[in-house]
Amino acid sequence: MSLPGDIRDFLDGYSRIPDEPSLNANLEFYNNVRRCKPDNLLIDSLHEQWKTDYQRLEYKHGYIQWLFPLQEYGMNFEAQPLQKHEIAAMKEDPKVIERLERSYELMLGFYGMELVSKETGELRRAENWEERYRNLVRAPHNYLRISRILKCLSEFGLERYNAGFLLFVLAEQSAKQQLNTQTIRSSMDRWWANCVRNEEERKWINETIQKVRNKSDFVLTEDAYRDALRRRQETGSLKA
């Protein structure tokens, strides 16, 4: 199956998009000095006020491009596409990376998940997982958001979180029959699993997904999920 155009652009590093040195909206937002539009909030306030406000997180749409900026346009034209010089500056600022991690944890909570380890990217179900999983199943616009989140994490060198998320969802589907709808599988197989720039890692994740999809006797268990992330941390590779 050919990759979607937005995935090809992402994997290519958006090489055809030039940098605009005068544009700094994302850098300023993540430095907590610019308010996002249209919600008019600084990032620290958004994190604090919206952490468990699932109604806002579900029905408002402008914030997602501010929390997870990309070098491509989205639906909120009050947000600025991420610039290459912004990426360089933001990656070097520990406070920015900490805020990006909080943005990720905010959305994980909305989806019914919790971050267990920042070192490996391991996730687990949140206490309210059943309610949040039901919302994720019935609100497919979130699948586009997840693609954006994964691409953004990759831009900032946080692909351990991509592996942690993808393999967690796959283990939920494989061992628990959760989040296992056709629309989620389609989004995962064609988009999410390819939002990983590390070619070896992307290949391994895709091969593991295909084993789950096509081999009735193959189950990705919670233990196998944790083992893969532990291997990645210790050896740099998901492969056994």
C-alpha positions in Angstrom: 0.0 0.0 0.0 1.4 3.4 -1.0 2.0 5.9 1.8 -0.3 8.9 2.0 1.2 12.2 0.8 1.3 13.8 4.2 3.3 10.8 5.5 5.7 11.0 2.6 6.3 14.7 3.3 6.8 14.0 7.0 9.3 11.2 6.4 11.2 13.4 3.9 11.5 16.0 6.7 9.4 18.5 4.7 12.5 19.2 2.6 10.5 21.3 0.1 9.2 23.7 2.7 11.6 26.7 3.3 12.3 28.1 6.7 10.9 31.6 7.5 13.3 33.1 10.1 10.8 35.9 11.0 8.1 33.5 12.2 8.4 32.4 15.8 4.8 31.9 17.1 5.4 28.2 18.1 8.7 29.0 19.9 7.0 31.9 21.7 4.0 29.8 22.7 6.2 27.0 24.1 8.1 29.7 26.0 4.9 30.7 27.6 4.9 34.2 26.2 2.4 34.0 23.4 -1.2 33.0 23.7 -2.7 30.4 21.4 -5.6 31.5 19.1 -8.5 31.3 19.2 -8.5 30.1 22.8 -6.3 33.0 24.1 -4.4 30.9 26.6 -0.7 30.6 27.5 0.5 27.0 27.4 1.0 26.7 31.1 -2.6 27.9 31.7 -3.9 25.5 29.0 -2.2 22.6 30.6 -3.5 23.5 34.1 -7.1 24.4 33.1 -7.8 21.8 30.5 -6.1 18.8 32.0 -9.4 16.9 32.8 -11.7 19.2 30.8 -12.6 16.5 28.3 -15.5 18.5 26.8 -13.1 21.2 25.8 -10.5 18.8 24.5 -13.2 17.0 22.5 -15.1 19.8 21.0 -12.5 22.6 20.6 -10.1 22.1 17.7 -7.8 25.1 17.5 -5.5 24.1 20.4 -4.2 20.9 18.9 -2.0 22.7 16.3 -0.5 24.9 19.0 0.3 22.0 21.3 1.7 19.8 18.5 3.0 22.1 15.7 4.1 20.7 12.4 5.7 22.0 9.3 2.4 21.7 7.5 -0.8 23.6 7.5 -3.8 22.3 9.5 -7.3 23.6 10.0 -6.5 26.4 12.3 -5.3 29.3 10.2 -4.6 31.3 13.4 -1.7 28.9 14.1 1.6 29.0 12.3 3.3 26.1 10.7 6.4 25.0 12.6 9.6 26.5 11.2 12.9 24.7 11.0 14.7 27.3 13.1 12.0 26.9 15.8 12.6 23.1 15.9 16.3 23.7 16.4 15.8 26.2 19.2 13.0 24.3 20.9 14.9 21.0 20.9 17.7 22.6 22.9 15.5 24.0 25.6 14.7 21.6 28.4 11.7 23.7 29.5 10.2 23.5 26.1 10.6 19.7 25.9 9.1 19.4 29.4 6.1 21.4 28.2 5.8 19.2 25.1 5.8 16.1 27.3 3.0 17.7 29.4 1.1 18.3 26.2 1.5 14.6 25.4 0.3 13.6 28.8 -2.7 15.9 28.6 -3.8 14.1 25.4 -3.0 10.7 26.8 -5.3 11.4 29.7 -8.0 12.4 27.3 -7.6 9.1 25.5 -7.7 7.0 28.7 -3.9 6.3 29.0 -1.1 7.2 31.4 2.6 7.6 30.9 4.4 5.1 33.1 8.0 5.9 32.1 9.5 9.0 30.4 12.6 6.9 29.8 10.9 4.1 27.8 7.6 5.7 26.7 5.6 2.9 28.4 1.9 3.5 28.8 -0.9 1.9 30.9 -4.6 2.3 31.1 -5.9 5.3 33.2 -8.5 4.7 35.9 -11.2 6.0 33.6 -10.0 4.1 30.6 -13.4 2.6 29.7 -15.2 5.9 29.4 -12.3 7.5 27.5 -11.8 4.5 25.2 -15.5 4.7 24.3 -15.1 8.3 23.3 -12.0 7.5 21.2 -13.9 4.8 19.4 -16.9 7.0 18.6 -15.0 10.3 17.8 -12.8 9.5 14.8 -11.6 13.1 14.3 -9.2 12.2 17.1 -7.4 9.8 14.8 -6.1 12.8 12.8 -5.0 14.4 16.0 -3.0 11.3 16.9 -1.2 11.4 13.6 -0.3 15.0 14.4 0.9 14.2 17.9 3.1 11.4 16.7 4.6 13.5 13.9 5.3 16.3 16.3 7.0 14.0 18.9 9.2 12.7 16.1 10.2 16.2 15.1 11.5 16.9 18.5 13.5 13.6 19.0 10.9 11.9 21.2 10.3 8.8 19.1 10.4 6.6 22.2 7.0 8.0 22.9 5.8 7.0 19.4 7.0 3.4 20.0 5.4 3.4 23.5 2.0 4.6 22.1 1.9 2.5 19.0 2.8 -0.8 20.7 0.5 -0.1 23.6 -2.5 0.4 21.3 -1.4 -2.8 19.4 -1.2 -4.8 22.7 -4.6 -3.5 23.7 -6.0 -4.7 20.3 -4.1 -8.0 20.3 -4.4 -9.2 23.9 -7.5 -7.3 25.2 -9.6 -6.7 22.1 -9.8 -3.0 23.0 -9.5 -0.1 20.5 -9.9 -2.7 17.8 -12.4 -1.1 15.4 -11.8 -1.1 11.7 -11.4 2.7 11.6 -8.8 2.7 14.4 -6.9 -0.2 12.7 -7.0 1.6 9.4 -5.7 4.8 10.9 -3.0 2.9 12.8 -1.8 0.7 9.9 -1.7 3.5 7.2 -0.9 6.6 9.2 0.2 6.2 12.8 2.6 3.4 12.3 4.4 5.4 9.7 4.8 8.5 11.9 8.3 7.3 12.8 11.4 8.6 11.0 13.7 5.9 12.2 13.5 3.5 9.3 14.5 0.3 11.2 12.0 1.1 14.0 9.2 1.9 11.6 9.8 -1.4 9.8 9.8 -3.4 13.0 6.6 -1.7 14.2 4.8 -2.3 10.9 5.9 -5.9 10.8 4.6 -6.5 14.3 1.3 -4.9 13.4 1.0 -7.3 10.4 1.7 -10.3 12.6 -1.1 -9.2 14.9 -3.4 -8.6 11.9 -2.6 -11.8 9.9 -1.5 -14.5 12.3 -4.2 -15.9 14.6 -1.7 -17.5 16.9 0.4 -14.3 17.5 -0.5 -12.1 20.4 1.4 -9.1 21.5 1.1 -9.3 25.3 1.7 -6.6 27.9 4.9 -8.3 28.9 6.1 -8.4 25.3 5.2 -4.7 24.9 7.3 -3.8 28.0 10.2 -6.0 26.9 10.3 -4.3 23.5 10.5 -0.9 25.1 13.1 -2.1 27.5 15.2 -3.4 24.7 14.9 -0.1 22.9 16.2 1.7 25.9 19.0 -0.7 26.6 20.2 -1.5 23.1 18.7 1.2 20.9 16.6 -1.4 19.0 13.1 -2.8 19.4 14.2 -6.1 17.8 15.0 -9.1 20.0 
